[in-house]
């Protein structure tokens, strides 16, 4: 029997033992059978453990696979492969939240070696979460198990064997389901204007610019030029708390957006109201320079948007319930139906490519095609 060490990250090693080779009765191919063990400590300690295991194997003693659970491996993988600088802080925080809040409570106690595709499939089948959320969870599991397979902790990435993988709706289908008509959008705007300076500015800005939730919550006054009627989108809120974390936009690119006069006026009123509140609170106000903040200056809790204030405003306006992201869909759809060039909508939304805009908002294209046909007909036939 042979064995070797694989370094996982600082202070942690994986021992890989080549136990035997077996012939697959179906394919006839020879397959190497391995066993894996995790060891924390120095390389010297790991080498001593490797020597011990090889000696046990030589003398006929039983060697068991690692007792590492899926939950323990997800924690290790998160810190060694996802935590910055390996990935963006936003990706790390999202993965950590998914692992802590969903994957570990449901699957974390299963030993990594014993994990089967049926365990993952049952999690999807029994979960009340949306398909889009489960699709993200599948990506986390698949990537983590792929790394475990590379390091010899499992024989196979069983996430790849799941038949009923969660699948969210196509982009344009989701946009159609979460999009208001122009009359509905106007009713909602009329309602939020009566809900207070911050609510008015926040929701009208979301509808008029199509900003993502994190971009709205991370927006600072220094990035807004009310005199010129423009604002620069350079970052987004990643994590709230006493020490909020901000990161780059989803695409990693900044963009400048023009604002209409009514939105500028709402922002002016909100800024004056916010300044008065900040002055009244004095040193108890924690100033992060945010356009939208809670009473004492902390960032808006973006995970609560849509469950509380937003839901109440929708009910008060008497319009169809749509997700908060639906405000972005509504903005894009209204712009396209008003014959705004696709590349302008793309730049406003912050999409990397205009093809993304076209794919997501295909439902707004038929009317534009008809208008184009009539225009070219008028040009040709008078």
C-alpha positions as CSV (number, residue, x, y, z in Angstrom):
1,X,0.0,0.0,0.0
2,X,1.2,3.5,-0.8
3,X,0.1,6.9,0.5
4,X,0.7,10.6,0.2
5,X,-0.2,14.0,1.7
6,X,-2.3,16.7,0.1
7,X,-2.2,20.2,1.7
8,X,-5.7,21.6,2.1
9,X,-4.9,24.9,3.7
10,X,-2.7,26.2,6.5
11,X,-2.6,23.8,9.4
12,X,-4.7,21.1,7.6
13,X,-3.7,18.1,5.6
14,X,-5.3,15.2,3.8
15,X,-3.8,11.7,3.8
16,X,-4.6,9.7,0.7
17,X,-4.0,5.9,0.9
18,X,-4.0,3.8,-2.3
19,X,-5.8,0.7,-1.0
20,X,-6.3,-1.5,-4.0
21,X,-7.4,-1.7,-7.6
22,X,-10.7,-3.2,-8.7
23,X,-12.1,-4.1,-12.1
24,X,-15.5,-2.7,-12.9
25,X,-17.6,-5.7,-14.0
26,X,-19.6,-3.6,-16.5
27,X,-16.9,-1.5,-18.2
28,X,-14.0,-3.8,-17.5
29,X,-11.9,-0.9,-16.5
30,X,-9.5,-1.0,-13.6
31,X,-10.3,1.5,-10.8
32,X,-8.1,2.6,-8.0
33,X,-9.7,2.5,-4.5
34,X,-8.5,5.1,-2.1
35,X,-9.2,6.1,1.5
36,X,-8.9,9.6,2.9
37,X,-8.2,11.1,6.3
38,X,-8.0,14.7,7.5
39,X,-5.3,15.8,9.8
40,X,-4.9,19.2,11.5
41,X,-1.5,20.4,12.5
42,X,2.0,20.5,11.1
43,X,3.2,18.6,8.1
44,X,5.4,16.6,10.4
45,X,2.4,15.5,12.4
46,X,0.6,14.5,9.1
47,X,3.6,12.5,8.0
48,X,3.6,10.7,11.3
49,X,-0.1,9.9,10.9
50,X,0.6,8.6,7.4
51,X,3.4,6.3,8.7
52,X,1.1,5.0,11.4
53,X,-1.7,4.2,8.9
54,X,0.6,2.5,6.5
55,X,1.9,0.4,9.4
56,X,-1.6,-0.5,10.4
57,X,-2.4,-1.5,6.9
58,X,0.8,-3.6,6.7
59,X,-0.2,-5.5,9.8
60,X,-3.7,-6.1,8.7
61,X,-5.5,-3.7,10.9
62,X,-8.8,-2.0,9.8
63,X,-8.5,1.5,8.3
64,X,-11.7,3.5,8.1
65,X,-12.4,6.4,5.7
66,X,-12.4,9.9,7.2
67,X,-15.2,10.8,9.6
68,X,-15.4,14.3,8.2
69,X,-19.0,15.4,7.9
70,X,-20.4,17.4,5.0
71,X,-20.9,20.4,7.3
72,X,-17.3,20.3,8.5
73,X,-16.1,20.1,4.9
74,X,-18.3,22.9,3.7
75,X,-16.8,25.1,6.5
76,X,-13.3,24.1,5.5
77,X,-13.9,24.6,1.8
78,X,-15.5,28.0,2.4
79,X,-12.5,29.3,4.3
80,X,-9.8,27.7,2.0
81,X,-11.4,28.2,-1.4
82,X,-14.0,31.0,-1.3
83,X,-12.9,33.5,1.4
84,X,-11.2,36.6,-0.1
85,X,-8.8,36.9,-1.8
86,X,-10.0,33.7,-3.6
87,X,-13.4,35.0,-4.4
88,X,-15.3,38.3,-3.9
89,X,-16.5,39.2,-0.4
90,X,-20.1,39.2,-1.7
91,X,-19.7,35.6,-3.0
92,X,-18.2,34.6,0.3
93,X,-21.0,36.1,2.4
94,X,-23.7,34.6,0.2
95,X,-22.2,31.1,0.4
96,X,-21.6,31.4,4.1
97,X,-25.2,32.4,4.6
98,X,-26.5,29.5,2.5
99,X,-24.3,27.0,4.2
100,X,-25.1,28.2,7.7
101,X,-28.8,28.8,7.2
102,X,-29.8,25.9,5.0
103,X,-27.2,23.3,3.9
104,X,-25.7,22.5,7.3
105,X,-29.0,22.2,9.2
106,X,-30.4,19.8,6.6
107,X,-27.4,17.9,5.3
108,X,-24.4,18.9,7.5
109,X,-24.5,15.9,9.8
110,X,-24.1,13.3,7.1
111,X,-20.5,11.9,6.8
112,X,-18.9,13.2,3.7
113,X,-18.0,9.7,2.6
114,X,-21.6,8.5,3.1
115,X,-23.2,11.3,1.2
116,X,-25.4,10.1,-1.7
117,X,-27.2,11.9,-4.5
118,X,-30.5,10.7,-2.9
119,X,-29.7,12.8,0.2
120,X,-29.3,15.9,-2.0
121,X,-32.4,15.1,-4.1
122,X,-34.5,14.7,-1.0
123,X,-33.4,18.1,0.3
124,X,-34.6,19.7,-3.0
125,X,-37.8,17.8,-3.0
126,X,-38.7,18.7,0.6
127,X,-37.6,22.3,0.6
128,X,-40.1,25.1,0.4
129,X,-37.5,27.4,-1.1
130,X,-37.8,28.9,-4.6
131,X,-36.2,27.0,-7.4
132,X,-33.8,29.9,-8.0
133,X,-32.5,29.7,-4.4
134,X,-32.1,25.9,-4.6
135,X,-30.2,26.3,-7.9
136,X,-27.7,28.4,-6.0
137,X,-27.5,25.8,-3.2
138,X,-26.8,23.1,-5.8
139,X,-24.0,25.2,-7.2
140,X,-22.5,25.5,-3.7
141,X,-22.7,21.8,-3.1
142,X,-21.4,20.9,-6.5
143,X,-18.4,23.1,-6.3
144,X,-17.6,22.0,-2.7
145,X,-17.9,18.3,-3.6
146,X,-15.8,18.8,-6.8
147,X,-13.0,20.1,-4.6
148,X,-13.5,17.2,-2.2
149,X,-13.1,14.8,-5.1
150,X,-9.9,16.5,-6.3
151,X,-8.5,16.2,-2.8
152,X,-9.5,12.6,-2.5
153,X,-12.0,13.0,0.3
154,X,-14.8,11.3,-1.8
155,X,-14.8,9.0,-4.7
156,X,-17.4,10.9,-6.7
157,X,-19.0,14.3,-6.7
158,X,-22.5,13.0,-6.0
159,X,-24.1,16.4,-6.7
160,X,-23.4,15.7,-10.4
161,X,-25.5,12.5,-10.2
162,X,-28.7,14.3,-9.0
163,X,-31.4,13.8,-11.6
164,X,-34.0,16.4,-10.5
165,X,-31.6,19.4,-10.3
166,X,-33.5,22.6,-9.3
167,X,-33.9,25.0,-12.2
168,X,-35.3,28.5,-12.1
169,X,-37.4,30.0,-14.7
170,X,-35.8,31.5,-17.8
171,X,-34.9,35.1,-17.4
172,X,-37.6,36.6,-19.5
173,X,-40.3,34.4,-17.9
174,X,-39.3,35.5,-14.4
175,X,-39.3,39.1,-15.7
176,X,-42.8,38.8,-17.1
177,X,-44.1,37.4,-13.9
178,X,-42.6,40.3,-11.9
179,X,-43.3,43.3,-14.0
180,X,-45.9,46.0,-13.7
181,X,-47.8,47.8,-16.4
182,X,-47.3,51.5,-16.6
183,X,-50.6,52.3,-14.8
184,X,-49.6,50.0,-11.9
185,X,-46.2,51.6,-11.6
186,X,-47.8,55.0,-11.4
187,X,-50.2,53.9,-8.6
188,X,-47.3,52.5,-6.7
189,X,-45.3,55.7,-7.1
190,X,-48.3,57.8,-5.9
191,X,-48.5,55.6,-2.8
192,X,-44.8,55.8,-1.9
193,X,-44.7,59.5,-2.3
194,X,-47.1,59.8,0.6
195,X,-45.1,57.3,2.8
196,X,-42.3,59.7,3.8
197,X,-39.2,61.3,2.3
198,X,-36.9,58.2,2.4
199,X,-39.5,55.7,1.2
200,X,-40.5,58.1,-1.7
201,X,-36.9,58.6,-2.8
202,X,-35.9,54.9,-2.3
203,X,-38.7,53.2,-4.3
204,X,-38.9,55.9,-7.0
205,X,-35.2,55.6,-7.5
206,X,-35.5,51.9,-7.7
207,X,-38.2,52.1,-10.4
208,X,-36.7,54.9,-12.4
209,X,-33.1,53.6,-12.5
210,X,-33.5,49.8,-12.2
211,X,-30.7,49.6,-9.6
212,X,-30.1,46.3,-7.9
213,X,-31.0,46.0,-4.2
214,X,-27.4,46.0,-3.0
215,X,-26.6,49.0,-5.2
216,X,-29.4,51.0,-3.7
217,X,-28.4,50.1,-0.1
218,X,-24.7,50.9,-0.8
219,X,-25.3,54.2,-2.5
220,X,-23.5,57.2,-1.0
221,X,-24.3,60.9,-1.3
222,X,-20.8,61.5,-2.6
223,X,-21.8,59.4,-5.6
224,X,-24.9,61.6,-6.3
225,X,-24.7,64.9,-8.2
226,X,-28.1,66.5,-7.7
227,X,-27.1,69.6,-9.6
228,X,-26.1,67.6,-12.7
229,X,-28.9,65.1,-12.2
230,X,-26.6,62.1,-12.2
231,X,-25.2,59.4,-9.9
232,X,-22.3,56.9,-10.1
233,X,-22.9,53.3,-9.3
234,X,-19.5,52.0,-8.0
235,X,-20.3,49.6,-5.2
236,X,-23.0,47.6,-3.4
237,X,-23.8,46.7,0.2
238,X,-22.6,43.2,0.9
239,X,-23.1,42.8,4.7
240,X,-25.0,44.9,7.3
241,X,-24.1,45.2,11.0
242,X,-22.0,47.4,13.2
243,X,-19.3,47.2,10.6
244,X,-21.0,47.0,7.2
245,X,-19.2,45.6,4.3
246,X,-19.3,47.0,0.8
247,X,-18.0,45.5,-2.4
248,X,-17.9,46.1,-6.2
249,X,-21.1,45.9,-8.3
250,X,-22.2,42.5,-9.6
251,X,-20.3,42.9,-12.8
252,X,-17.4,44.6,-11.2
253,X,-18.0,47.7,-13.4
254,X,-19.0,51.2,-12.4
255,X,-21.6,53.2,-14.4
256,X,-23.1,56.7,-14.4
257,X,-26.9,57.1,-14.6
258,X,-28.9,60.1,-15.4
259,X,-31.9,61.1,-13.2
260,X,-35.2,62.7,-14.1
261,X,-36.2,66.0,-12.5
262,X,-38.9,64.5,-10.2
263,X,-36.5,61.9,-8.8
264,X,-33.9,64.6,-8.2
265,X,-36.4,66.6,-6.2
266,X,-37.4,63.6,-4.1
267,X,-33.7,63.0,-3.3
268,X,-33.3,66.7,-2.3
269,X,-36.2,66.4,0.1
270,X,-34.9,63.2,1.5
271,X,-31.4,64.6,2.0
272,X,-32.8,67.6,3.9
273,X,-35.0,65.3,6.1
274,X,-32.1,63.0,6.8
275,X,-29.8,65.9,7.7
276,X,-32.3,67.2,10.2
277,X,-32.6,63.8,11.8
278,X,-28.8,63.4,11.9
279,X,-28.4,66.8,13.6
280,X,-31.0,65.9,16.2
281,X,-29.3,62.6,17.1
282,X,-25.9,64.1,17.3
283,X,-23.1,61.7,18.1
284,X,-25.4,58.7,18.3
285,X,-25.8,58.8,14.5
286,X,-23.2,56.6,12.8
287,X,-22.6,58.4,9.5
288,X,-21.6,56.1,6.7
289,X,-22.5,58.7,4.1
290,X,-25.3,56.5,2.9
291,X,-28.2,57.9,0.9
292,X,-30.6,55.4,2.5
293,X,-30.0,54.4,6.1
294,X,-31.9,53.4,9.2
295,X,-32.6,55.8,12.0
296,X,-29.1,55.8,13.5
297,X,-27.2,55.8,10.2
298,X,-26.8,52.0,9.8
299,X,-27.4,50.5,6.3
300,X,-30.9,49.5,5.3
301,X,-31.4,45.8,6.0
302,X,-31.6,44.6,2.4
303,X,-32.9,41.1,3.3
304,X,-36.0,42.7,4.9
305,X,-36.9,44.6,1.8
306,X,-39.9,42.9,0.3
307,X,-41.1,41.3,3.5
308,X,-42.2,44.4,5.4
309,X,-42.4,48.0,4.2
310,X,-42.4,47.1,0.5
311,X,-45.2,44.5,1.0
312,X,-47.3,47.0,2.9
313,X,-46.8,49.7,0.2
314,X,-47.9,47.2,-2.5
315,X,-51.1,46.4,-0.6
316,X,-51.8,50.1,0.0
317,X,-51.3,50.8,-3.7
318,X,-53.7,48.0,-4.7
319,X,-51.3,46.6,-7.3
320,X,-50.2,43.1,-8.1
321,X,-47.5,41.8,-5.8
322,X,-44.1,41.5,-7.4
323,X,-40.6,40.9,-6.0
324,X,-38.4,43.8,-5.2
325,X,-36.3,42.8,-8.1
326,X,-39.4,43.2,-10.1
327,X,-39.0,47.0,-9.9
328,X,-35.8,46.6,-12.0
329,X,-37.8,44.4,-14.4
330,X,-40.5,47.1,-14.6
331,X,-38.0,49.8,-15.3
332,X,-36.3,47.9,-18.1
333,X,-39.6,46.9,-19.7
334,X,-41.1,50.4,-19.6
335,X,-38.0,51.8,-21.2
336,X,-37.9,49.3,-24.0
337,X,-41.7,49.8,-24.7
338,X,-40.9,53.5,-25.0
339,X,-38.4,52.6,-27.7
340,X,-35.3,53.3,-25.7
341,X,-32.3,51.8,-27.5
342,X,-31.3,48.4,-26.1
343,X,-27.7,49.5,-25.5
344,X,-29.0,52.4,-23.4
345,X,-31.1,50.1,-21.2
346,X,-28.1,47.7,-20.9
347,X,-25.9,50.5,-19.7
348,X,-28.5,51.8,-17.3
349,X,-29.1,48.3,-15.7
350,X,-25.4,47.5,-15.6
351,X,-25.6,44.3,-17.8
352,X,-22.3,43.2,-19.3
353,X,-23.8,42.6,-22.7
354,X,-26.8,43.8,-24.6
355,X,-27.6,40.2,-25.4
356,X,-28.4,39.7,-21.7
357,X,-30.9,42.6,-21.8
358,X,-32.5,41.1,-24.9
359,X,-32.7,37.7,-23.4
360,X,-34.3,38.8,-20.1
361,X,-36.7,41.3,-21.6
362,X,-37.8,39.5,-24.7
363,X,-41.4,40.1,-23.7
364,X,-41.0,43.8,-24.5
365,X,-39.8,43.2,-28.0
366,X,-42.9,42.2,-30.0
367,X,-44.4,45.7,-29.8
368,X,-41.1,47.2,-30.8
369,X,-41.0,44.8,-33.8
370,X,-44.5,45.9,-34.9
371,X,-43.6,49.6,-34.6
372,X,-40.4,49.0,-36.6
373,X,-42.4,47.2,-39.3
374,X,-44.8,50.1,-39.6
375,X,-42.0,52.7,-39.7
376,X,-40.1,50.9,-42.5
377,X,-43.4,50.4,-44.3
378,X,-44.1,54.1,-44.1
379,X,-40.6,54.9,-45.4
380,X,-41.0,52.5,-48.4
381,X,-44.6,53.1,-49.4
382,X,-45.2,56.7,-48.2
